[in-house]
């Protein structure tokens, strides 16, 4: 088992390994002993038996165990569900000493974390990510949020978990396209700050699989990269925004598609489009984008160009959190495995994006 310590104001550990759910009682005991526990999950996780497994492990440790399950999908990150959940906690007489466990992917983690941050002005929560995407991204760093009709993650809080328990064996029960979504975030890490990782992904003879032995080390490396960024910029005022590479446009694709385009595939297309835009100002190698798109294709992350107009996408991007009054901050590559932040007047950026989107083509 690997342990990554996140040294924020209330430090917590990220435990990464195989078979960790089988010994969940040992790892969770200090946080749940004699406390009421609400395990939040989704119906897919229930199908794989993880909820029953965790409940059984904790039944002699926790004071009481309650469970709630949602249908899978981004639409669960709603204010309606927030209201429902805080009411449910109140009905169960949860106190500040009790705890929420988020068992699932990024949607469950975001929803559970936000509810934990506002109920009684904050109660403990634990992340148990069961997807690659949640393990290397959303479960670490303290960002919690839900969506509004106007855009994704517009209501949220910075609120860290007390523990992250990541059993990479759970990735083996993922549908291939869900695992590939996580690979999109993995590729993003390589693109923004780790040329060695990016090269290794490009040089693999076969794409990364959920059964690969090196997965524990890869997850650890990504968590360590995120730790470095979070400790330098916990509240997302500067360096941490590098983690948004591909996300400004990716969130727009998600919103315009009513979340029918998955997060990983939306971000992948956002990275590809912004790499094309970066070519103009950073004079990157002519073959760089072609090689990068080929890597995205290996993981089935690039579809044909989606049939959304620049106007539709621009409207969604204007509502993005990276906007500051009349300017917007975007992330663009400046070299192989290195990105930087650029700030543009919104009108100038949208004009530039409109021009580039009109001529964008997916490399196949």
C-alpha positions in Angstrom: 0.0 0.0 0.0 1.2 3.5 -0.9 0.4 6.5 1.3 0.4 10.1 0.2 0.0 12.7 2.9 -1.9 15.9 1.9 -0.5 18.5 4.3 -3.4 21.1 4.3 -4.7 22.8 7.5 -6.3 19.5 8.6 -3.9 16.9 6.9 -5.2 13.7 5.6 -3.8 10.6 3.9 -4.6 9.1 0.5 -4.2 5.3 0.8 -3.6 3.6 -2.6 -3.3 -0.1 -3.1 -5.0 -3.4 -4.0 -7.5 -5.3 -1.8 -8.1 -2.3 0.5 -11.8 -2.6 0.5 -11.4 -6.1 2.0 -9.8 -4.5 5.0 -11.8 -1.3 5.1 -12.7 -1.7 8.8 -9.0 -1.4 9.7 -8.5 1.7 7.7 -11.8 3.4 8.5 -11.9 2.5 12.2 -10.4 5.8 13.6 -12.9 7.9 11.7 -16.1 5.9 12.2 -15.9 4.2 15.6 -19.2 4.7 17.5 -20.4 7.3 15.0 -23.4 7.4 12.7 -22.3 6.8 9.2 -24.2 7.7 5.9 -22.7 5.8 2.9 -23.6 7.6 -0.3 -23.2 5.6 -3.5 -24.9 4.9 -6.9 -26.8 2.0 -8.3 -23.9 0.8 -10.4 -21.7 0.5 -7.3 -24.5 -1.4 -5.5 -24.6 -3.8 -8.4 -20.9 -4.7 -7.9 -21.5 -5.4 -4.2 -19.1 -2.7 -2.8 -21.8 -1.1 -0.6 -22.6 -4.4 1.1 -18.9 -5.1 1.5 -18.3 -1.8 3.2 -21.4 -2.0 5.3 -20.5 -5.5 6.5 -17.0 -4.4 7.4 -18.2 -1.5 9.5 -21.3 -2.9 11.2 -19.4 -3.9 14.4 -17.4 -0.6 14.4 -19.8 2.2 13.5 -22.5 3.3 15.9 -25.1 3.1 13.1 -24.9 2.7 9.3 -27.3 4.3 6.9 -27.1 4.1 3.1 -28.5 6.0 0.2 -28.0 5.3 -3.5 -28.6 7.5 -6.6 -28.9 6.7 -10.3 -25.5 7.2 -12.0 -25.0 10.4 -13.9 -24.0 14.1 -13.7 -27.6 15.1 -13.2 -27.5 13.9 -9.6 -25.2 16.8 -8.8 -28.2 19.1 -8.2 -29.4 21.5 -5.6 -32.6 19.4 -5.3 -30.4 16.5 -4.1 -28.5 18.7 -1.8 -31.7 19.8 -0.1 -32.9 16.2 0.0 -29.7 15.0 1.6 -29.3 17.7 4.3 -32.9 17.0 5.3 -32.2 13.3 5.4 -29.2 13.9 7.7 -31.4 16.0 10.0 -34.1 13.3 10.1 -31.4 10.9 11.2 -30.2 13.3 13.9 -26.6 13.4 12.5 -24.4 15.5 14.7 -21.1 17.2 14.0 -19.3 14.1 15.3 -20.9 11.9 12.6 -19.5 11.1 9.1 -20.4 10.7 5.4 -18.7 8.2 3.2 -18.6 8.9 -0.6 -18.4 5.5 -2.3 -18.2 5.9 -6.0 -17.0 8.2 -8.8 -16.6 11.9 -9.1 -20.4 12.6 -9.1 -20.9 10.9 -5.7 -17.7 12.4 -4.3 -18.6 16.0 -5.3 -22.2 15.7 -4.0 -21.2 14.1 -0.7 -18.4 16.5 -0.1 -20.5 19.5 -0.7 -23.3 18.2 1.6 -20.7 17.5 4.3 -19.3 21.0 4.0 -22.7 22.7 4.6 -24.5 20.4 7.0 -24.1 21.9 10.6 -21.4 24.1 9.0 -19.3 21.0 8.3 -19.1 17.3 9.3 -16.4 14.8 8.4 -16.5 12.9 5.2 -14.4 10.1 3.6 -13.7 9.5 -0.1 -13.6 6.0 -1.4 -13.1 6.5 -5.2 -14.0 3.5 -7.4 -13.1 5.1 -10.7 -9.7 6.1 -12.1 -11.0 9.6 -12.7 -12.1 10.1 -9.1 -8.9 8.5 -7.7 -6.5 10.8 -9.5 -8.5 13.9 -9.6 -11.8 14.7 -7.9 -11.3 12.8 -4.6 -8.1 14.7 -3.7 -7.7 18.5 -3.2 -10.9 19.6 -1.5 -13.0 20.8 -4.3 -16.7 19.9 -3.9 -19.6 21.2 -6.0 -22.9 20.7 -7.6 -24.3 22.0 -10.9 -26.9 24.7 -11.9 -28.8 24.9 -15.2 -26.4 27.7 -16.1 -23.3 25.6 -15.8 -21.3 22.9 -14.1 -19.9 23.1 -10.6 -21.2 26.7 -10.0 -22.2 26.0 -6.4 -19.5 24.5 -4.2 -16.9 24.8 -1.4 -13.3 23.9 -0.7 -13.7 21.1 1.9 -11.2 18.3 2.3 -12.0 14.8 3.3 -10.6 13.1 6.4 -9.3 10.2 4.4 -9.1 8.9 0.8 -9.2 5.1 0.5 -8.4 4.1 -3.1 -8.6 0.4 -4.0 -7.4 0.2 -7.6 -8.9 -3.3 -7.9 -12.3 -1.6 -8.1 -11.3 -0.2 -11.5 -11.5 -3.7 -12.9 -15.3 -3.6 -12.6 -15.6 -0.4 -14.6 -17.1 -0.4 -18.1 -14.2 0.3 -20.6 -15.4 3.7 -21.5 -15.5 4.8 -17.8 -11.9 3.7 -17.3 -11.0 5.5 -20.5 -12.5 8.7 -19.1 -10.1 8.5 -16.3 -7.2 8.1 -18.7 -8.2 11.5 -20.1 -7.3 13.1 -16.8 -4.2 11.0 -16.7 -3.1 12.3 -20.1 -3.9 15.8 -18.8 -1.4 15.5 -16.0 1.3 14.5 -18.4 0.4 17.3 -20.7 0.5 20.1 -18.1 3.5 19.2 -16.0 5.1 15.8 -16.6 6.7 15.2 -20.0 8.1 11.9 -18.8 4.7 10.5 -18.0 3.3 11.9 -21.4 6.2 10.2 -23.3 5.6 6.9 -21.4 1.9 7.0 -22.3 2.7 7.7 -26.0 5.4 5.0 -26.1 3.3 2.2 -24.6 2.8 -0.8 -27.0 -0.8 -1.2 -25.6 -3.0 1.3 -23.9 -3.2 1.2 -20.1 -5.6 -1.3 -18.7 -7.4 -1.6 -15.3 -5.5 -4.9 -14.7 -2.0 -3.5 -15.2 0.3 -4.0 -12.3 1.8 -0.5 -12.6 -1.6 1.2 -11.9 -1.0 1.7 -8.2 2.2 3.6 -8.9 0.6 5.7 -11.7 -2.3 6.7 -9.4 0.2 7.6 -6.7 2.2 9.7 -9.1 -0.9 11.7 -10.2 -1.9 12.2 -6.5 1.5 13.5 -5.7 1.3 15.9 -8.6 -2.0 17.2 -7.4 -0.7 17.4 -3.9 2.1 19.7 -5.0 -0.3 22.0 -6.9 -2.8 22.1 -4.1 -0.2 22.9 -1.4 1.1 25.8 -3.5 -2.4 27.1 -4.4 -5.1 25.5 -2.3 -7.9 27.9 -3.2 -7.3 28.0 -7.0 -6.0 31.6 -7.5 -3.1 30.7 -9.7 -1.0 27.6 -10.3 -3.9 25.2 -9.5 -5.8 26.5 -12.5 -3.3 24.5 -14.7 -5.4 21.4 -13.7 -8.2 23.0 -15.7 -6.5 22.3 -19.0 -9.2 21.3 -21.5 -11.9 21.9 -18.9 -13.2 25.3 -19.8 -14.3 24.0 -23.2 -14.9 20.5 -21.9 -17.5 21.8 -19.4 -19.1 23.6 -22.3 -19.4 20.4 -24.3 -20.9 18.6 -21.3 -23.5 21.4 -20.7 -24.5 21.7 -24.4 -25.0 18.0 -24.6 -27.1 17.9 -21.4 -24.2 15.8 -20.0 -24.6 13.1 -22.7 -20.9 13.7 -23.5 -18.8 12.2 -20.7 -16.4 14.3 -18.7 -13.3 12.5 -19.9 -14.3 12.8 -23.6 -15.4 16.4 -23.3 -12.0 17.3 -21.6 -10.1 15.4 -24.3 -11.7 17.4 -27.1 -11.2 20.6 -25.1 -7.5 19.7 -24.8 -7.2 19.0 -28.5 -8.9 22.2 -29.5 -6.9 24.4 -27.2 -3.7 22.7 -28.4 -4.6 23.8 -31.9 -5.1 27.3 -30.6 -1.8 27.2 -28.8 0.0 26.2 -32.0 -0.7 29.7 -33.3 1.0 31.6 -30.4 3.6 29.1 -29.0 4.9 27.7 -32.3 4.9 24.1 -31.1 6.3 21.3 -33.3 4.0 20.7 -36.3 3.6 17.0 -35.3 2.9 17.7 -31.7 -0.9 17.9 -31.9 -1.1 15.0 -34.3 0.8 12.8 -31.8 -1.3 14.1 -28.9 -4.6 13.4 -30.8 -3.2 9.9 -31.7 -2.8 9.2 -27.9 -6.3 10.4 -27.2 -7.6 8.1 -30.0 -5.8 5.1 -28.4 -8.2 5.5 -25.5 -11.2 6.2 -27.7 -11.5 9.7 -26.3 -11.9 11.7 -29.5 -15.1 11.4 -31.5 -15.8 13.3 -34.7 -16.2 17.1 -34.2 -19.4 17.6 -32.2 -22.1 19.6 -34.1 -22.2 22.6 -31.7 -21.8 26.1 -33.0 -19.2 28.5 -31.6 -22.0 30.6 -30.3 -23.5 27.8 -28.2 -20.1 26.8 -26.8 -19.1 30.4 -26.2 -22.2 31.0 -24.2 -21.4 28.1 -21.9 -17.8 29.1 -21.5 -18.8 32.6 -20.4 -20.4 31.1 -17.4 -17.3 29.1 -16.5 -15.6 29.8 -13.2 -12.4 30.8 -14.8 -14.0 34.0 -16.0 -13.1 37.2 -14.1 -15.4 40.1 -15.0 -14.2 41.0 -18.5 -11.4 38.5 -18.8 -11.0 34.8 -18.8 -8.0 32.6 -17.8 -7.3 29.6 -20.1 -4.6 26.9 -20.0 -2.5 26.4 -23.1 0.5 24.2 -23.8 3.8 26.0 -24.3 6.0 22.9 -24.7 5.9 19.1 -24.7 4.5 18.3 -21.3 4.2 21.9 -20.1 1.3 24.3 -19.9 0.9 27.9 -18.7 -1.9 30.3 -17.8 -3.0 33.0 -20.2 -5.5 35.7 -19.6 -7.5 37.3 -22.4 -10.3 39.8 -22.7 -13.4 37.8 -23.1 -14.4 39.3 -26.5 -10.9 38.7 -27.8 -10.8 35.1 -26.6 -14.3 34.3 -28.0 -13.4 35.8 -31.4 -10.2 33.7 -31.5 -12.1 30.6 -30.4 -14.8 31.1 -33.1 -12.1 31.3 -35.8 -10.3 28.2 -34.5 -13.5 26.1 -34.0 -14.6 26.8 -37.6 -11.4 25.1 -38.9 -11.0 22.5 -36.2 -10.7 18.9 -37.4 -10.1 15.8 -35.4 -6.9 13.9 -36.4 -7.7 10.3 -37.0 
